[in-house]
Each structure stands twice: as C-alpha cells, then as structure tokens.
Amino acid sequence: MENNKILIVEDEEIIRLGLKDNFELENYIVETAGDGDEAIEKADSFIPDLVILDLMIPKKSGFEVCRYIRKKHPDTFIIMLTAKTEETSKVTGLEMGADDYVTKPFSILELLARVKAFLRRGPRTGVSSNAASAEPVKQDIVDFKGIHLDFKKYEASKNGVALEMSAREFQILKYFWSKRGEVVLREDLLQEIWGYTPENMPSTRTIDNHIVNLRKKLEDDQANPKIILSIRGAGYKFDV
C-alpha cells in the first residue's frame, strides 16, 4: 500500500524540520511549507492525505489555508497546531473545517498517535472501520424540528436556510441520529468518529468544541439546547 503523504505547515524552522524527521522515520512521505502561500501551493501540487497546520504563519493565515484546503481538497485531514491561550482560534479553526487540534507545546508521540488514528480510516470523507460497526442510519435524509439533513449529499438546512457544515459535523450528527434518545459517551464519539483507541484517547475537549459549533447551527438558543443535550458526567443525548 502506498505510504500516506503529510504536509507540515510551520514557520518555525526547528519545529518544521523536527516534525519532518519524525514523520519520515514513521515512513510517511513528507513535504513542508513555511508560510500560507507556500502551504496552498504545496497542497495543490502534493495533494497530502493530512496537513499539520500551524495557525500563526506569515502571508496567508492558517485560517485562510484551512478554509482553502477544506474547499479544494475535502478528503484531506487537517490537524491544527495552536497555543494554549488560543481557545477562540481553536473553535474558529474547527468551524472552518479542521478535524482536530493539538496545543503547543505538544508531545510528538501524541501527535503521531492522532495522525495514525486519522489515516487508518482512509480518505477523510470515508468511514472508519470503527464507525462502520456502529448501527447504520436507516435513511440518507432526515427531518426534525425544522432541521433537514442529507447525509449522502452532505447538505443541511434549518427552516429552509442552508447551513454550512463540515464533513466531521455530518459524521457526528449521523452517529447521534443512529443513537437518538440514548446517552452517547464522549469516549464513544472519540472511538467511533475519530478512530481513537482507549490507549491513545485524547482530551474530550476536542468533542466539546464540535458540539459548541453544532449547537450554534442547530439550536434556537444554544445556551438552552433542546436538540443536543448535555448529560452531566457522561456525554450527550440527541433529542429529536
């Protein structure tokens, strides 16, 4: 099987080269970029399976690069690198289509584990081997509380107004729909949607940020959700 291709976008040369060396030791094919313009150029010519993207880069910002890659290369996974204080940036990056984030300073072993978890699923718009074992959605199109979801075409609307959603958000909603009315643990989502295992389980904050974004789009009042309910100490329940 052909080795996966990774694009590392980082303006700090020491970090960029260190990441390149580590991923090449894992037999990945690696290209690097030091700014936003070069990142877009490499994304188009190299067509990576996954991009490790620092948000704070010169020329075009990491947000612009993320938005471009998500639109032009929907099969490519994107993992953001952010600073501890950039909570708003994390949410914004996820809204623009990033799949996950890692906070600096980070463990290279953690980053490697996350990359492996994504890439073993195959193309981003595909379904992981774990997710395939989940109860399938019985129909491609569902309607509830003014919400329309087409899981096959990845189209969504609320009260007739189109909603912009990432593939990851559709995957979460598809899983929620298959488990509607049941309590879904955060750990279940990390395994079924992200492909993590109990041995490399990250912080559930990754999920919480996606839920915040989904509530912004689906709920009439995100402060008092009626569709995606929080179950204290456990996870969420999809109430339709």
FENCORWO-V566443 format. One record per pair of residues at least 12 apart in sequence whose C-alpha atoms are under 6 Angstrom apart, sorted by the first residue. I is the first residue (numbers start at 0). J is the second residue. D is the distance in Angstrom with one decimal. If there is no record, write none. Layout:
<<I | J | D> <I | J | D>>
This chain:
<<2 | 27 | 5.8> <3 | 27 | 5.5> <4 | 27 | 5.9> <4 | 28 | 4.6> <4 | 29 | 5.8> <4 | 47 | 4.8> <4 | 48 | 5.2> <5 | 29 | 4.9> <5 | 47 | 5.2> <5 | 48 | 6.0> <5 | 49 | 5.0> <5 | 50 | 5.7> <6 | 29 | 5.9> <6 | 30 | 4.9> <6 | 31 | 5.5> <6 | 47 | 5.9> <6 | 50 | 4.7> <7 | 31 | 4.7> <7 | 50 | 5.9> <7 | 51 | 4.9> <8 | 31 | 5.8> <8 | 32 | 4.8> <8 | 33 | 5.8> <8 | 52 | 4.9> <8 | 53 | 5.9> <9 | 33 | 5.2> <9 | 53 | 5.3> <10 | 33 | 4.3> <10 | 56 | 5.7> <34 | 56 | 5.4> <34 | 57 | 5.1> <35 | 58 | 5.4> <35 | 59 | 4.2> <35 | 60 | 5.8> <36 | 59 | 5.9> <48 | 75 | 4.9> <49 | 75 | 5.2> <49 | 76 | 4.5> <49 | 77 | 5.8> <50 | 77 | 4.8> <51 | 78 | 5.0> <51 | 79 | 5.9> <52 | 79 | 4.7> <52 | 80 | 5.8> <53 | 79 | 5.7> <53 | 80 | 4.5> <66 | 95 | 5.5> <69 | 96 | 6.0> <74 | 122 | 5.3> <74 | 123 | 4.5> <74 | 124 | 5.5> <75 | 123 | 5.8> <76 | 123 | 5.9> <77 | 97 | 5.0> <77 | 98 | 5.4> <78 | 98 | 5.9> <78 | 99 | 4.9> <78 | 100 | 5.1> <79 | 100 | 4.4> <80 | 100 | 5.8> <80 | 101 | 5.1> <80 | 102 | 5.9> <81 | 102 | 4.9> <81 | 103 | 5.9> <82 | 102 | 5.5> <82 | 103 | 5.0> <83 | 102 | 5.8> <96 | 165 | 5.4> <116 | 194 | 5.4> <116 | 195 | 5.6> <129 | 191 | 5.2> <130 | 191 | 4.6> <136 | 177 | 5.4> <139 | 151 | 5.6> <145 | 157 | 5.6> <145 | 158 | 5.0> <175 | 237 | 5.8> <179 | 237 | 5.0> <180 | 237 | 5.7> <180 | 238 | 5.5> <181 | 236 | 5.7> <182 | 235 | 5.7> <182 | 236 | 4.8> <183 | 234 | 5.6> <183 | 235 | 5.2> <183 | 236 | 6.0> <184 | 233 | 5.4> <184 | 234 | 4.4> <185 | 234 | 5.1> <226 | 238 | 4.9>>
